[in-house]
C-alpha cells in the first residue's frame, strides 16, 4: 500500500497477505498519541489531590503503566483475530448487542478529538498573545487550521498514513519537549518540591485513579485498531510490551516534571488549572514561543488522529452502512463544528462538556474490564465468520454483558463526584456509605475502580462456561 493511499479496509478482518510488521511498530502510534505537553499540566493536577511530589511520582508511574497494560491486553485481540476493537467486542456482547459499547465509544472518540483540537487552537492563541503584534483571532485560526489539517489527513486516509505520521510527530515533539525542559529546569525549586508533605491515602488513591482514567484507560476501546495488521505469529508478550512502553515512557516523565514545576510555584499551579497548556509559556523566553506553539499543536494532534480514525471504525462497526473513510469524514465534520463552537462561541461549554465525557467514562470503564477479561479467558482466536453473523456462536445480543455494564455503571456513578456542571450533581448517590460528598473519599473517583472490578470479575464468573463452549466448536 503506497504511503498516502486511502485505506480501503473497514470493519472487515485483515487478509493474511496484508498482515505485516513487528510488535515494535506499535511504539510509534502510542508514543505519538501520548507525547502531549498536556501531560506536564497533569503533574499539577496530581498534586491537586493534596499529595506530595513523591506520592505524585508513584501515582504517575503506577497509574500510567497499569492503564496502558490494559491497552496492551486489548491490543492482543487485534493481533489474534485482525479486526477492529468494536468488531471483536461482539464476542462478549453479541453481534448486535455490541452496538451499546460501540455508540458510547463513538461519543467518547468524537468528544475527545474535539477537545484536543480545541486545546491546540486555544494554546496557539495564548502563545501569540504573549508575542504580541498578531491578531488574536488570526492566531486562533492558524492553530485551528494546522490541527484540523493534520488530524483529518491522518484520520481519513487511514492506517498506513497514521503509522508514518505518528513517527514524525513523536520525534519532532520529543525533541522540542526536551528543549522546553532545558529552558525551564532552572524554574524547579527542589527544596520547595521536596518539602511538600505526604497526603492522605484517599488523596493518593484519587491521584492514582486519575492517572488510570485520564492517561490510559480511554485508549482500551481502540487498541486492536492498531494491532490488527500484525501477523498472528508475533509474540504476544512483545505486543503488550511495546504498547505499554511506547504509550507510557513520555507521559510518565512529563507528569513527574510537570509536578516538579507546579510544586515550585503556586502561581503556575493556579494558572494551569485555568489554561493547562498556555500557562506553561510563562516560563519561556519569547524566542521559543512559536516553536512551543508548534509542539503544543503536534502533541495534541497525535491523540486526535487516533481518535478520529477509531471513531470512523466504531461508526461502521455498529452497522452504519458507509465506508470507513466516509465515517471518518463525518466525524471530522462534527469535530470541526464542535471545535469552532468551543473556541469562538461558547462561554462555558468546555467544562460541562468535560463532565459529559467523564460521565461516559464510567460505562466505558466497565466495558474495558469486560473486554480485557474476555481476551484473557480466550485460548483461541475469535471465530472470524461468527463475528459478522448474529446466528453464529456469539449470538445476536448477550444480555448478561449488557446487564453487567448497566450494574457497573450504576455503581460507578454512585461513587464519583462530578463538579464540572450542575446537571451532573446527581452522581455520587452512594458516597454516603463512605463519608458523603464532602468526605475523605469524595473526590477519589473510587467509583471507577468499582466499575472496573464489576466488569472484570463479573465477566469471569458469568462468561467462563460460555467461552469454553464457544471454543469447543
Buried (B, 14 or more C-beta within 10 A) or exposed (E): BEEEEBBEBBBBBBEEEEBEEBBBBBBBBBBBBBBBBBBBBBBBBBBBBBBBBEBBBBBBBBBBBBBBBBBBBBBBBBBBBBBBBBBBBBBBBBBBBBBBBBBBBBBBBBBBBBBBBBBBBBBBBBBBBBBEEBEEEEBBBBBBEBBBEBBBBBBBBBBBBBBBBBBEBBBBBBEBBEBBBEBBEEBBBEEBBEEBEEBBEBBBBBBBBBBBBBBBBBBBBBBBBBBBBBEEEBEBEBBBBBBBBBBBBBBBBBBBBBBBBBBBBEEBBEBBEEBBBBBBBBBBEEEBBEBBBBBBBBBBBBBBBBBBBBBBBBBBBBEBEBBBBBBBBBBBEBBBEBBBBBBEEBEEBBEBBBBBBBBBBBBBBBBBBBBBBBBEBBEEEBBBEBBBBBEBBBBEBBEBBBEBBEBBBBBBBBBBBBBBBEEBEEBBEBBEEBEEBEBBBBBBBBBBBBBBBBBBEBBBEBBEEBBEEBBEE
